Amino acid sequence: MLILECPYCGVKAEETELHAGGEAHIKRFGPGSSDDDFETYLFQRENPMGVHFERWRHVNGCGKWFHAARSTTTLEVFGTYSAQTLAPPSDITDKITARLPGWSWRDLS
């Protein structure tokens, strides 16, 4: 069972109390964008074996969206942080690097 801590209310919740919202830190394209940009936004997603940054919503709690860093192979959670954060916090990336030297995700490593 995946257990994530909501960074807003501090509750450690099982995944049944949360709702997954897909990949975090996606550049969104809307009206006025090119067809290629909008297609990339809709259909191109990372699907890594290893570290992944995801959006989650604390449905049965405060109701707020947040981001989580976890391993898709071991379900190890490296941390959670505010959904308004534009990039993963350095304390979380440092924790990942300490546990998994050589990891990479997009332009982070």
N, C-alpha and C positions, 0 to 999 in steps of 0.2 A: 504494500500500500504506500502510495506517495503521500508524504506529509509536508506541507508548505506553511511557512509562517507569514501571515498577512503583515506587511510593513506598516499598515495604518493602525489597525486595532491590536496588533501583537498576538493574535490568537493563532495557535498551531492547529491547522485544520487538515483533515484527511481529504483526499481528492474528491470524495463524494460530496463534500460541502462546498466545492469550488467548481468553476466552469472554465475549461480551457478555451483560449481565444486565438490560438495559432502563434505564429512566429512574431517575436518582438523586433522592434527597431526597423520596420519596413518603411521605405520612403513611399508615401501615398501620393497618387496622381489623381486628379479630379477633372472637372470640366475645363476644357481648353487645352488639355494635354494631347500629345500625339497618340495615335492608335498603338504604336509600339510601346510607349511608356505605360499606357493604361493596361495593355496585355501583360506586361511584365509585373505590374502591381497586382493584377488579379490572379495570375497563374504561376509565376515563378517564385518558388519557396525553397529555402534550405531544408534539407532532410538529412541531417548529418548522423553519422554513427559516432556518438561521443557527445561533446559539449553542445548544448543548444540553449538559446534564450527564447523564452516563451511568455505570452500574455496569459494571465489568469484573473478570474473575477471571484471575489469572496461572496458567493451567492447567498449562503446561509449565515451571513454575518453582516459586516458593514456595507456590503454591496459594491465596494470599490475595485477597480482594475489595478493590477500590479504586474511586475515582471519577475520572472524566476529564471535562474541559471541552474541547469541540471544536466546530468549525463543521460543520454537516451539508452545507453547500454547497461548501466548499473542502477539507474534511478537515483543516484547520489545527488542531493540538492546542495549547491554551493552557496546559495543565498537568494534573497528576494529583495526587491527595491521598488520604489515609486514608478508608476507608469509614465510620469511626466519626465523621467530621466531620459536624455537623448542617447546615452551610451552606457554600457555596463559600468558600475562604479569600480574604481581601482582596487578596493579591498576584495571584491569578488573575483576580479581577474587575477589578482595576486594569489588568492586561495586556489583558483583553478590551476595556475602555473605551478604552484608548489605541489599539487597533487598529480598533475598531468603535464610534465615538462614536454614542450614541443607542440602543444595543442594550438589550433588556430581556428578562427571563425571570422569570415569576411576579412576585414583589414586589421583585426585584432590578433594578437598572439602573445 
